[in-house]
Amino acid sequence: MGKIIFFIPRLQDAALVEEIFNKENNSKWTLEVCFAKGVRQISQRKIQADVVIARGLTGYAAKRLLHDTPVIELPITAYDILRAVIDCRKAFGVQKIAIVGSPDMVCNVNTIKEISGMEIEILLIEDEADGERKISEARLRGVTTVIGGGTATSIAESFGLHTMMINSGEEGIYQALREAIRVALVRHQEQERAEQFRMILEYSIEGIIAVDAAGKISVINQSAAEMTGVEISNIGQMAEKLVPQFQMERVLKSGKAELGIFKKVGGKQVAINCVPIVIKEEMVGAVATFRPLSAIQELEGRFRTKLHRKGLVAKLSFSDIITDNSLMTETIHLAQEFSGVDSNVLILGDTGVGKEVFAQSIHNASKRQYGPFVAVNCAALPENLLESELFGYVDGAFTGASRTGKMGLFEQAHQGTIFLDEVGEISPNIQARLLRVLQEREVMRIGDDRVIPVDVRVVAATNRNLKKAMQDGGFRPDLFYRLNVLKLEIPPLRHRPEDILKLLNCFMADYAQRFQRPTKKLTQAACELLKQYEWPGNVRELKNIAERLIVLRIQDSECIDERNMRDILSLPSEDTIKCPNQSIRNSGTFSQRKRAAQAEKIEKVLQETNFDLDKAAQLLGISRTTLWRRQKETFAKI
């Protein structure tokens, strides 16, 4: 971590200093114990250390000479001096003595003078020459003994006087070492911060200019110099004269930040943020950061490209929704109103009506349009996988977890929108975790104990009756009310007959262009058949029919009649549309009769259970999902 130099006045003190240092187990520090006395020896040394410890005149000199290295003074207490006075009287029996040293060393002598009852002179010295002069004068005044540090006692001995050195105790050495390490650590941290600040200034792509309270430039980085033409050598000059566009003087006077100001600087439009610097309610300066608008636009473009590569974008908007239906138009207008706020949205509608189209459109019309759009089908993943996908996990959270952990979809959707499709299918466990995210706006990864704040708008969708699911205990009421802040119901295609042909023609045109095939024309009878059809798969099914019409070659004709359309819709007779089971009960293939019987059984059980899918599935001995699939398959294939 660093190096400590400890100056001692006597060689025999080295062992004590090293012993105390080693007791503290300071393995990150190296200690160098040096013998030195006075100003001359300090000034002649080339000292390279993180911190220096010295005492008396040596410490006093080190503080004056070592400008770049902190110096910790080894404390000399009143007790240390008193002990030296008593030892001196015992050894020499004298009554007139002089205590000699630096100002810090002899600051407590007056109290000792009163207690001891001895005649004591106090001599403050700054260097060897000063010490020689003052000790010589004291000898002429009758002083026979000198008490002090290494420098003072050496000078006194040269004049033939008795001497007694003031010794530092173990506690003082211990405290000095502790203080030296503390000061060195603080200095190291300050150097780190200074270097970080320098690197930020030097490598920031934003221009940075700071001024003091008088409005004089105190900091300017290279980017600012290049954009403004102001040289770094202009530090100390008034910013108002060199860069008046930044209006830093006004910020200094008002004490209020001015953000998002657009000005022309150096021939380019730049965005400027100027904020005051206030310490303890005192204005001490201001700082302005600025960047060319072209750079901001380029960065935004890169961000959008990155989102596109990840697939975290909404590609559709309200202009992509095709309709002539008044009910659908009202739904679009309502969704557009929802786009202007940040509340959660619950989208209800049958399968295939375009719930995700509305979710993407709401996102692209909202203030979050430049953020990510993350879509997840909650019914497509098993519970444990869905949980890890939504909330993420840390290393070792479960067997097979990635060593680096994984960011959940809520984190990926930060400052954007997350679309939870088929939200009615999630388990009670995930419902509880989802509720917490909606309430606290924070996520805890699986296996972690810390929370991560997220700024996400939630748009959920389902084709289930969530109110009935709440009554049956399959869906949490508190989660329902959190999701159902804004409700959007999308009408099924069967309620929008005027949209069927318009959508079909649009889809056929797209597929014809994609597959390089000619588009098809429909007879009036075929068009009427499409309008009468129930469209259980809604717009998704209609889109599939359009693709089938373009791909299939029907008797080398480009015109689709009613018979062709019945084949494409798998409707063998006219009555099938109104009563698909009755028309096949007494005719058709064995496979068709079997499916018809199955359909009749399902229909009968549904009527008996008042169309309660859960109870009907239980009576039939199948799952709810299987029941739904068989209903769809039976209707499509009979």
SEKOLRO-357661 format. One record per residue (C-alpha): residue number from 1; x, y, z. Coordinates in steps of 0.2 Angstrom, whole numbers. Each point is the difference from the previous one (the first is absolute). Example, Ala and Ser with C-alpha at 12.3 -4.5 7.8 and 13.67 -1.06 7.14 Angstrom:
2
- 1 / 62 / -22 / 39
- 2 / 6 / 17 / -3
! end
This chain:
638
- 1 / 0 / 0 / 0
- 2 / 14 / 12 / 4
- 3 / 16 / 5 / 9
- 4 / 3 / 8 / 17
- 5 / 17 / 8 / 5
- 6 / 2 / 1 / 19
- 7 / 14 / 12 / 6
- 8 / 7 / -4 / 17
- 9 / 13 / 10 / 10
- 10 / 9 / -15 / 7
- 11 / 4 / -16 / -8
- 12 / -6 / -10 / 15
- 13 / -18 / 6 / -3
- 14 / 0 / -10 / -17
- 15 / -4 / -17 / 8
- 16 / -15 / 7 / 10
- 17 / -8 / 9 / -15
- 18 / 2 / -16 / -11
- 19 / -8 / -11 / 14
- 20 / -15 / 11 / 2
- 21 / -2 / 1 / -19
- 22 / 1 / -19 / -2
- 23 / -13 / -2 / 14
- 24 / -13 / 9 / -11
- 25 / 2 / -13 / -15
- 26 / 2 / 14 / -12
- 27 / 4 / -11 / -15
- 28 / -5 / 12 / -13
- 29 / 12 / 13 / 7
- 30 / 19 / 1 / 0
- 31 / 9 / 8 / 14
- 32 / 17 / 8 / -1
- 33 / 8 / 6 / 16
- 34 / 14 / 14 / -2
- 35 / 11 / 8 / 12
- 36 / 0 / 19 / -3
- 37 / 2 / 16 / 11
- 38 / -4 / 17 / -5
- 39 / -3 / 11 / -15
- 40 / 17 / -3 / -8
- 41 / -2 / -19 / -1
- 42 / -18 / 1 / -7
- 43 / 4 / 13 / -13
- 44 / 14 / -11 / -7
- 45 / -11 / -16 / -2
- 46 / -10 / -5 / -15
- 47 / -16 / -6 / 8
- 48 / -12 / -11 / -10
- 49 / -14 / -5 / 11
- 50 / -19 / 1 / 1
- 51 / 1 / 7 / 18
- 52 / 14 / 5 / 12
- 53 / 0 / -1 / 19
- 54 / 12 / 11 / 10
- 55 / 1 / 10 / 16
- 56 / 7 / 15 / 7
- 57 / 11 / 11 / -11
- 58 / 2 / -14 / -12
- 59 / -19 / 0 / -2
- 60 / -1 / 19 / -1
- 61 / 13 / 0 / -14
- 62 / -9 / -14 / -9
- 63 / -16 / 10 / -1
- 64 / 9 / 15 / -7
- 65 / 10 / -10 / -13
- 66 / -11 / -14 / -6
- 67 / -14 / 9 / -9
- 68 / -7 / -15 / -10
- 69 / 1 / -13 / 15
- 70 / -11 / 1 / 15
- 71 / 10 / 0 / 17
- 72 / -7 / -7 / 16
- 73 / 8 / 7 / 16
- 74 / 4 / -13 / 13
- 75 / -9 / 7 / 15
- 76 / 10 / 5 / 15
- 77 / -11 / 1 / 15
- 78 / 1 / 10 / 16
- 79 / 3 / -16 / 9
- 80 / 15 / -4 / -11
- 81 / 8 / 17 / 4
- 82 / -4 / -2 / 19
- 83 / 8 / -17 / 0
- 84 / 16 / 8 / -8
- 85 / 0 / 14 / 13
- 86 / -1 / -12 / 15
- 87 / 13 / -11 / -8
- 88 / 11 / 15 / -2
- 89 / -2 / 6 / 18
- 90 / 4 / -18 / 6
- 91 / 15 / -2 / -11
- 92 / 8 / 18 / 2
- 93 / -8 / 7 / 15
- 94 / -2 / 17 / -9
- 95 / -13 / 14 / 2
- 96 / 3 / 10 / -16
- 97 / -4 / -9 / -16
- 98 / -5 / 5 / -18
- 99 / -13 / -9 / -10
- 100 / 5 / 2 / -18
- 101 / -10 / -5 / -16
- 102 / -12 / 5 / -13
- 103 / -16 / 10 / 4
- 104 / -11 / -16 / -1
- 105 / 12 / -10 / 11
- 106 / 1 / 12 / 15
- 107 / -18 / 7 / 0
- 108 / -5 / -9 / 17
- 109 / 16 / 6 / 10
- 110 / -8 / 14 / 9
- 111 / -11 / -12 / 10
- 112 / 15 / -11 / 5
- 113 / 9 / 15 / 5
- 114 / -13 / 4 / 13
- 115 / -1 / -18 / 6
- 116 / 18 / -4 / 2
- 117 / 5 / 16 / 9
- 118 / 17 / 1 / -10
- 119 / 7 / 14 / -9
- 120 / -4 / -4 / -18
- 121 / 4 / 10 / -16
- 122 / -9 / -4 / -16
- 123 / 10 / 2 / -16
- 124 / -9 / -1 / -17
- 125 / 11 / -4 / -14
- 126 / -2 / -1 / -19
- 127 / 16 / -8 / -6
- 128 / 17 / -5 / 5
- 129 / 8 / 17 / -1
- 130 / -15 / 8 / 10
- 131 / 3 / -14 / 13
- 132 / 18 / 3 / 2
- 133 / -2 / 18 / 3
- 134 / -14 / -1 / 13
- 135 / 8 / -15 / 9
- 136 / 16 / 10 / 1
- 137 / -9 / 15 / 7
- 138 / -9 / -11 / 13
- 139 / 17 / -7 / 6
- 140 / 6 / 18 / 4
- 141 / -16 / 2 / 10
- 142 / 4 / -14 / 11
- 143 / -9 / -15 / -8
- 144 / 10 / -16 / 3
- 145 / -12 / -13 / -7
- 146 / -10 / -1 / -17
- 147 / -16 / -11 / -2
- 148 / -5 / -2 / -18
- 149 / 0 / -11 / -16
- 150 / 15 / -7 / -9
- 151 / 5 / 17 / -8
- 152 / -1 / 10 / 16
- 153 / 9 / -13 / 10
- 154 / 14 / -2 / -13
- 155 / 3 / 19 / 0
- 156 / 0 / 1 / 19
- 157 / 12 / -14 / 2
- 158 / 12 / 10 / -12
- 159 / 0 / 14 / 13
- 160 / 4 / -12 / 14
- 161 / -18 / 1 / 8
- 162 / -9 / -14 / 8
- 163 / -14 / -7 / -11
- 164 / -16 / -11 / 2
- 165 / -9 / -5 / -16
- 166 / -19 / 0 / 0
- 167 / -6 / -18 / -5
- 168 / -16 / -4 / -9
- 169 / -11 / -13 / 8
- 170 / -7 / -16 / -8
- 171 / -17 / 8 / -1
- 172 / 6 / 15 / -9
- 173 / 9 / -11 / -13
- 174 / -15 / -10 / -2
- 175 / -12 / 15 / -3
- 176 / 13 / 8 / -12
- 177 / 0 / -16 / -11
- 178 / -19 / -1 / 0
- 179 / -2 / 18 / -5
- 180 / 13 / -2 / -13
- 181 / -9 / -14 / -8
- 182 / -17 / 9 / 1
- 183 / 8 / 16 / -8
- 184 / 8 / -10 / -14
- 185 / -17 / -9 / -4
- 186 / -9 / 16 / -1
- 187 / 13 / 8 / -11
- 188 / 0 / -15 / -11
- 189 / -19 / 1 / -2
- 190 / 1 / 19 / -3
- 191 / 13 / -4 / -14
- 192 / -11 / -13 / -7
- 193 / -15 / 12 / -1
- 194 / 11 / 13 / -7
- 195 / 6 / -12 / -14
- 196 / -18 / -5 / -3
- 197 / -5 / 18 / -2
- 198 / 15 / 3 / -12
- 199 / -5 / -15 / -10
- 200 / -18 / 5 / -1
- 201 / 5 / 17 / -6
- 202 / 13 / -6 / -12
- 203 / -11 / -14 / -8
- 204 / -17 / 7 / 1
- 205 / -8 / 2 / -17
- 206 / -11 / 14 / 8
- 207 / 8 / 17 / 2
- 208 / 2 / 5 / 18
- 209 / 3 / 18 / 6
- 210 / 0 / 5 / 19
- 211 / 1 / 17 / 7
- 212 / 3 / 7 / 18
- 213 / -12 / 11 / 10
- 214 / 7 / 15 / -9
- 215 / -4 / -7 / -18
- 216 / 19 / -4 / -4
- 217 / 3 / -16 / -9
- 218 / 8 / -13 / 12
- 219 / -2 / -16 / -11
- 220 / -1 / -3 / -18
- 221 / 3 / -17 / -9
- 222 / 6 / -4 / -17
- 223 / -17 / -3 / -8
- 224 / -6 / 17 / 6
- 225 / 16 / 8 / -7
- 226 / -3 / -8 / -17
- 227 / -18 / 5 / -1
- 228 / 1 / 18 / 7
- 229 / 18 / 5 / -6
- 230 / 4 / 5 / 18
- 231 / 17 / -6 / 4
- 232 / 4 / -9 / 17
- 233 / 13 / 15 / 3
- 234 / -15 / 11 / 2
- 235 / -4 / -7 / 17
- 236 / -2 / 15 / 12
- 237 / -9 / 11 / -13
- 238 / -18 / 5 / 1
- 239 / -12 / -13 / -8
- 240 / -12 / 13 / -5
- 241 / 12 / 8 / -12
- 242 / 6 / -16 / -8
- 243 / -16 / -11 / 0
- 244 / -15 / 12 / 2
- 245 / -12 / -13 / -7
- 246 / 2 / -10 / 15
- 247 / -8 / 13 / 11
- 248 / 10 / -6 / 15
- 249 / -1 / 17 / 9
- 250 / -19 / -1 / 0
- 251 / 1 / -17 / 8
- 252 / 12 / 7 / 13
- 253 / -12 / 14 / 4
- 254 / -16 / -10 / 0
- 255 / 7 / -16 / 8
- 256 / -12 / -10 / -11
- 257 / 5 / -13 / -13
- 258 / -3 / 3 / -18
- 259 / -2 / -16 / -10
- 260 / -3 / -5 / -18
- 261 / 5 / 17 / -7
- 262 / 4 / 0 / -19
- 263 / 13 / 12 / -6
- 264 / 12 / 2 / -15
- 265 / 18 / -3 / 6
- 266 / 14 / 0 / -12
- 267 / -11 / -1 / -15
- 268 / -10 / -16 / 7
- 269 / -16 / -1 / 10
- 270 / 3 / -7 / 17
- 271 / -11 / -5 / 15
- 272 / 6 / 8 / 16
- 273 / -3 / -4 / 18
- 274 / 6 / 13 / 13
- 275 / -1 / -3 / 18
- 276 / 5 / 10 / 16
- 277 / 13 / -7 / 13
- 278 / -6 / 3 / 17
- 279 / 9 / -5 / 16
- 280 / -9 / 3 / 17
- 281 / -12 / 12 / -8
- 282 / 15 / 10 / -7
- 283 / 1 / 2 / -19
- 284 / 18 / -5 / -5
- 285 / -1 / -2 / -19
- 286 / -9 / -8 / -14
- 287 / 3 / -13 / -13
- 288 / -6 / -2 / -18
- 289 / 0 / -16 / -10
- 290 / -5 / 1 / -19
- 291 / 0 / -11 / -15
- 292 / -4 / 2 / -18
- 293 / -18 / -5 / -5
- 294 / 7 / -10 / -14
- 295 / 10 / -11 / 12
- 296 / -16 / -3 / 11
- 297 / -10 / -5 / -16
- 298 / 14 / -12 / -5
- 299 / 0 / -8 / 17
- 300 / -19 / -2 / 0
- 301 / 1 / -8 / -17
- 302 / 13 / -13 / 7
- 303 / -11 / -3 / 15
- 304 / -15 / -4 / -12
- 305 / 11 / -11 / -10
- 306 / 5 / -10 / 15
- 307 / -18 / -2 / 5
- 308 / -5 / -6 / -17
- 309 / 14 / -13 / 0
- 310 / -6 / -6 / 17
- 311 / -18 / 0 / -6
- 312 / -5 / 11 / 14
- 313 / -10 / 12 / -11
- 314 / -18 / 4 / -5
- 315 / -2 / -1 / -18
- 316 / -18 / 5 / -2
- 317 / -10 / 15 / 3
- 318 / -18 / 6 / 0
- 319 / 2 / 4 / -19
- 320 / 2 / -18 / -3
- 321 / -17 / -5 / 6
- 322 / -12 / -1 / -14
- 323 / -19 / 2 / 3
- 324 / -16 / 8 / -6
- 325 / -9 / -6 / 16
- 326 / -7 / 13 / 12
- 327 / 3 / -11 / 15
- 328 / 18 / -3 / -5
- 329 / 3 / 18 / -3
- 330 / -7 / 5 / 17
- 331 / 12 / -13 / 7
- 332 / 15 / 7 / -9
- 333 / -4 / 18 / 6
- 334 / -1 / -7 / 18
- 335 / 16 / -8 / -2
- 336 / 8 / 16 / -6
- 337 / -6 / 9 / 15
- 338 / 8 / -14 / 11
- 339 / 17 / 3 / -9
- 340 / 0 / 18 / 7
- 341 / 2 / -7 / 18
- 342 / 11 / -13 / 9
- 343 / -13 / -10 / 9
- 344 / -1 / -19 / -2
- 345 / -12 / -7 / -14
- 346 / -10 / -16 / -1
- 347 / -4 / -5 / -18
- 348 / -15 / -12 / -1
- 349 / -5 / -10 / -16
- 350 / -2 / -17 / -9
- 351 / 16 / -8 / -6
- 352 / 6 / 7 / -17
- 353 / -9 / 17 / 2
- 354 / 17 / 10 / 0
- 355 / 3 / 3 / 19
- 356 / 19 / 2 / -3
- 357 / -3 / 12 / -15
- 358 / -9 / 11 / 12
- 359 / 14 / -2 / 14
- 360 / 13 / 5 / -13
- 361 / -10 / 14 / -6
- 362 / -3 / 7 / 18
- 363 / 19 / -1 / 3
- 364 / 5 / 9 / -16
- 365 / -12 / 14 / 3
- 366 / 6 / 2 / 18
- 367 / 14 / 10 / 8
- 368 / 9 / -17 / 2
- 369 / 1 / -3 / -19
- 370 / 19 / 1 / 0
- 371 / 1 / -12 / 13
- 372 / 0 / -19 / -1
- 373 / -16 / -10 / -4
- 374 / 1 / -18 / 8
- 375 / -14 / -12 / -4
- 376 / -2 / -17 / 8
- 377 / -13 / -13 / -2
- 378 / -4 / -6 / 18
- 379 / -9 / -16 / -6
- 380 / 15 / -6 / -11
- 381 / 12 / -3 / 14
- 382 / -1 / -12 / 16
- 383 / -1 / 9 / 17
- 384 / 19 / -2 / 5
- 385 / 6 / 6 / -17
- 386 / -12 / 14 / -1
- 387 / 5 / 6 / 17
- 388 / 19 / 0 / -4
- 389 / -4 / 9 / -17
- 390 / -11 / 14 / 8
- 391 / 11 / 3 / 16
- 392 / 17 / -6 / -5
- 393 / 12 / -10 / 11
- 394 / 17 / 1 / 8
- 395 / 15 / -13 / -1
- 396 / -5 / -16 / 9
- 397 / -18 / 4 / 2
- 398 / -5 / -17 / -6
- 399 / 8 / -15 / -9
- 400 / 5 / 5 / -18
- 401 / 0 / 18 / 4
- 402 / 12 / 11 / -10
- 403 / 16 / 4 / 9
- 404 / -2 / 18 / -4
- 405 / -19 / 0 / 5
- 406 / -13 / 8 / -12
- 407 / -9 / 16 / -1
- 408 / -19 / -2 / 1
- 409 / -12 / 7 / -13
- 410 / -6 / 13 / 12
- 411 / 18 / 7 / 2
- 412 / 1 / -1 / -19
- 413 / -16 / 10 / -2
- 414 / 7 / 14 / 12
- 415 / -7 / 17 / -6
- 416 / -10 / -9 / -13
- 417 / -16 / -11 / -1
- 418 / -2 / -19 / 4
- 419 / -14 / -9 / -8
- 420 / -7 / -15 / 10
- 421 / -10 / -10 / -12
- 422 / -12 / -14 / 6
- 423 / 3 / 7 / 18
- 424 / -15 / -10 / 6
- 425 / 10 / -16 / -2
- 426 / 14 / 4 / 13
- 427 / 1 / -10 / 16
- 428 / -5 / 7 / 18
- 429 / 19 / 1 / 4
- 430 / 5 / 11 / -15
- 431 / -16 / 10 / 3
- 432 / 6 / 4 / 18
- 433 / 17 / 5 / -7
- 434 / -7 / 10 / -14
- 435 / -11 / 10 / 12
- 436 / 15 / 5 / 10
- 437 / 8 / 7 / -15
- 438 / -15 / 10 / -5
- 439 / -2 / 6 / 18
- 440 / 19 / 4 / 4
- 441 / 7 / 3 / -17
- 442 / 14 / -11 / 4
- 443 / 6 / -17 / -4
- 444 / 10 / -13 / 10
- 445 / 9 / -13 / -11
- 446 / -2 / -19 / 5
- 447 / 13 / -4 / 13
- 448 / 4 / 18 / 4
- 449 / -3 / 10 / 15
- 450 / 1 / 18 / -7
- 451 / -14 / 9 / -10
- 452 / 3 / 9 / -17
- 453 / -11 / 15 / -3
- 454 / -9 / -1 / -17
- 455 / -10 / 14 / -10
- 456 / -12 / -11 / -10
- 457 / -17 / 3 / -7
- 458 / -10 / -17 / 0
- 459 / -12 / -4 / -14
- 460 / -9 / -17 / 3
- 461 / -12 / -10 / -11
- 462 / -11 / -15 / 2
- 463 / -14 / -9 / -9
- 464 / -6 / -7 / 17
- 465 / -14 / 7 / 11
- 466 / 11 / 6 / 14
- 467 / -15 / 5 / 11
- 468 / -6 / -18 / 0
- 469 / 17 / -6 / 2
- 470 / 1 / 10 / 16
- 471 / -16 / -7 / 6
- 472 / 6 / -18 / -3
- 473 / 17 / 4 / 10
- 474 / 11 / -1 / -16
- 475 / 5 / 18 / -1
- 476 / 4 / 12 / 14
- 477 / -12 / 15 / 2
- 478 / 14 / 12 / 6
- 479 / 10 / -4 / -16
- 480 / -16 / 2 / -11
- 481 / -3 / 17 / 7
- 482 / 18 / 5 / -2
- 483 / 0 / -5 / -19
- 484 / -18 / 6 / -3
- 485 / 4 / 19 / 2
- 486 / -4 / 3 / -18
- 487 / -11 / -13 / -9
- 488 / 0 / -2 / -19
- 489 / -12 / -12 / -8
- 490 / 3 / -5 / -18
- 491 / -15 / -6 / -10
- 492 / 1 / -16 / -9
- 493 / 0 / -1 / -19
- 494 / -18 / -7 / 0
- 495 / -6 / 16 / 6
- 496 / 10 / 10 / -13
- 497 / -7 / -8 / -17
- 498 / 4 / 16 / -9
- 499 / 18 / -3 / 4
- 500 / 2 / -18 / -7
- 501 / 2 / 3 / -18
- 502 / 10 / 16 / 2
- 503 / 12 / -9 / 12
- 504 / 0 / -16 / -12
- 505 / 5 / 11 / -15
- 506 / 14 / 9 / 10
- 507 / 7 / -17 / 5
- 508 / -1 / -8 / -17
- 509 / 9 / 15 / -8
- 510 / 14 / -2 / 13
- 511 / 2 / -19 / -3
- 512 / -1 / 2 / -19
- 513 / 14 / 12 / 1
- 514 / 10 / -11 / 12
- 515 / -2 / -16 / -10
- 516 / 0 / 8 / -17
- 517 / -17 / -7 / -4
- 518 / -15 / 9 / -8
- 519 / -14 / 5 / 12
- 520 / -17 / -8 / -1
- 521 / -18 / 6 / -3
- 522 / -15 / -6 / 10
- 523 / -17 / -3 / -7
- 524 / -15 / 9 / 9
- 525 / -5 / -17 / 7
- 526 / 17 / -3 / 7
- 527 / 0 / 17 / 8
- 528 / -17 / -3 / 8
- 529 / 7 / -17 / 7
- 530 / 14 / 9 / 8
- 531 / -12 / 13 / 8
- 532 / -11 / -14 / 7
- 533 / 15 / -10 / 7
- 534 / 2 / 1 / 19
- 535 / 19 / 2 / -1
- 536 / 5 / -8 / 17
- 537 / 18 / 4 / -3
- 538 / -4 / 18 / -5
- 539 / 13 / 11 / -9
- 540 / 13 / -13 / 2
- 541 / -11 / -13 / -9
- 542 / -4 / 12 / -13
- 543 / 18 / 3 / -4
- 544 / 3 / -18 / -1
- 545 / -14 / -2 / -13
- 546 / 7 / 14 / -10
- 547 / 17 / -8 / -1
- 548 / -8 / -17 / -5
- 549 / -10 / 9 / -14
- 550 / 16 / 7 / -7
- 551 / 10 / -15 / 1
- 552 / -12 / -13 / -6
- 553 / -4 / -2 / -19
- 554 / -18 / -3 / -2
- 555 / -4 / -8 / -17
- 556 / 11 / 12 / -8
- 557 / -12 / 14 / 4
- 558 / 4 / 16 / 9
- 559 / -19 / 2 / 5
- 560 / -6 / -8 / 16
- 561 / -18 / -6 / 0
- 562 / -11 / -6 / 14
- 563 / 5 / -18 / -2
- 564 / 19 / 4 / 0
- 565 / -3 / 11 / 16
- 566 / -9 / -15 / 9
- 567 / 14 / -11 / -4
- 568 / 13 / 13 / 7
- 569 / -11 / 2 / 15
- 570 / -3 / -18 / 2
- 571 / -19 / 2 / -1
- 572 / -7 / -15 / -10
- 573 / -18 / 6 / 0
- 574 / -10 / 16 / 1
- 575 / -8 / -6 / 16
- 576 / 17 / -3 / 9
- 577 / 2 / 19 / 3
- 578 / -16 / 0 / 10
- 579 / 0 / -17 / 7
- 580 / 16 / -9 / -3
- 581 / -4 / -17 / 8
- 582 / -18 / -3 / -7
- 583 / 6 / 0 / -18
- 584 / 12 / -14 / 3
- 585 / -10 / -10 / 12
- 586 / -8 / -11 / -14
- 587 / 14 / 2 / -14
- 588 / 18 / 3 / -2
- 589 / 15 / -11 / 3
- 590 / 3 / -10 / 16
- 591 / 13 / 13 / 6
- 592 / -12 / 14 / -3
- 593 / -14 / -9 / 9
- 594 / 12 / -4 / 15
- 595 / 4 / 18 / 1
- 596 / -18 / 5 / -1
- 597 / -4 / -12 / 15
- 598 / 14 / 7 / 10
- 599 / -6 / 18 / -4
- 600 / -18 / -5 / 6
- 601 / 6 / -7 / 16
- 602 / 11 / 15 / 4
- 603 / -15 / 12 / -4
- 604 / -12 / -10 / 11
- 605 / 12 / 0 / 15
- 606 / 3 / 19 / -2
- 607 / -19 / 3 / 0
- 608 / -1 / -11 / 15
- 609 / 13 / 10 / 9
- 610 / -6 / 17 / -6
- 611 / 16 / 1 / -10
- 612 / 11 / -1 / 15
- 613 / 16 / -6 / -9
- 614 / 8 / -6 / 16
- 615 / -15 / -11 / 5
- 616 / -2 / -6 / -18
- 617 / 18 / -5 / -1
- 618 / -1 / -9 / 16
- 619 / -16 / -10 / -5
- 620 / 8 / -4 / -17
- 621 / 16 / -6 / 9
- 622 / 11 / 12 / -10
- 623 / 9 / 16 / 4
- 624 / -7 / 17 / -3
- 625 / 13 / 3 / -14
- 626 / -4 / -16 / -8
- 627 / -18 / 4 / 0
- 628 / 3 / 17 / -8
- 629 / 11 / -8 / -13
- 630 / -13 / -13 / -4
- 631 / -14 / 13 / -2
- 632 / 11 / 10 / -12
- 633 / 6 / -16 / -10
- 634 / -18 / -7 / -1
- 635 / -7 / 16 / -7
- 636 / 14 / 2 / -13
- 637 / 0 / -18 / -6
- 638 / -18 / -6 / 0
! end
